[in-house]
């Protein structure tokens, strides 16, 4: 069971996250928590939620960074969740078979009834996708909303992961990476979608679209600084003052 | 990485226990294992107590210890599962060997083919079990300080050294053993010291992933954390963000080096030239100091390890 699928899954479901349009509002994380605390991995336990040291299980965490320097510098908001890797070490290290990758669509899940809570899978993940639920004694992780995307009891338009459904900036996209015509494949192709830490060899499925290059138009101040006119005015300024 | 005391105790205790059981097989095959009940009974009681207490302690840190039997099922892919299977399998030949030694064998130089086979299989399984323990850590790619071949060498050699120190102590206290166990201890301590010195020297600067590739930027892009995702430390930071300050690490390395290697080596070398109560005292010092030092070494093994997930929280400063 903790062997990875022997044949590549026919469908590779995953997310494309657009770091250009993500505004860092945390709505995806909040809706993820809301859905999944009642979903198959429920509950996503919180301890001391209104006290001084709140802690709890979240499948999605939004970091904000400054990247680049000088005029190339910018703020990048970065949602971090399970990448449903093809070469998932979190699956193969599991001693019980609780951690597994689905043969049909590649989603990586935890069977909580088999999990002994040894935490080794969370050590094996460089992306920090797994969080231990101390009150339940088992490991928890993003399910790619497996209980939404195949759920025939909700309107078809809602059969996408909760984080995708709620994103107000349309920065999150869900689909099948094996289908070259899917939105996720097209976006990855057109925008140069990147895998995270490809050098680690985990072959993650999810892709992140890098921020678009800022056009190299110098600011108005820089543009006028070196013109003859401004040099003349500076000379006048020095003479008169 | 957070140094969990249960795991430190488990790896040090089971390493010493398997080291003793390994030596029992080797000494028996060399026709040098004493038959005296004053030696043999405490030997096997201590060895099995160390191994069992270690295994129980490793069960205690689980979220659902009652499901431990499930952990024996995934030996095809999981080193943790292999360790469990091998640890349990090792009880059979070593247990039968102990019973044979205590109740059947009456001539050290003629233990018979059955005991020879049990000694050989038992010793090999001891090595395989400690090897699996080390591979649980050495197989983890996100922790560069663990994902190294010398981690396995250190686990095996330190297990042998601590086992040999205990066998040497038992021999000195019961005045039954030869110089063989202390000699093995000295060799293992010297090799172990060399391996750990090289490990400590080389883990300070390891090539590894950067914050840029961690968040999907071009390699080489400067990335500085601006706003964290949450205000209080979460599981990831508590479990994997633990890091001992470098100045404390230096001090602890000196303490570990002195206690685990320096003091036991000095005590054992003097021990060869002495006898009586002084020799016993030196053997006690060597064993206690060695095992205490190995516990410090194991604590450092966790506390000095940095998990790649810290890149997300600390940026490239995490790997400095």
Interface residues (C-beta under 8 A of the other chain):
Chain A: X1 X2 X3 X19 X24 X26 X29 X53 X54 X55 X56 X57 X58 X61 X62 X63 X64 X65 X66 X67 X68 X69 X75 X76 X78 X80 X89 X91 X92 X93 X94 X95 X96 X97 X98 X114 X115 X116 X117 X118 X119 X120 X122 X123 X124 X125 X126 X127 X128 X131 X132 X134 X136 X137 X138 X194 X195 X196 X197 X198 X199 X200 X201 X208 X210
Chain B: X1 X61 X62 X63 X64 X65 X67 X68 X70 X71 X72 X73 X74 X76 X77 X78 X79 X80 X81 X84 X136 X139 X140 X141 X142 X143 X209 X211 X212 X213 X214 X215 X216 X217 X218 X221 X222 X223 X224 X225 X226 X227 X228 X229 X230 X231 X232 X233 X234 X235 X236 X239 X240 X307 X308 X309 X312 X313 X315
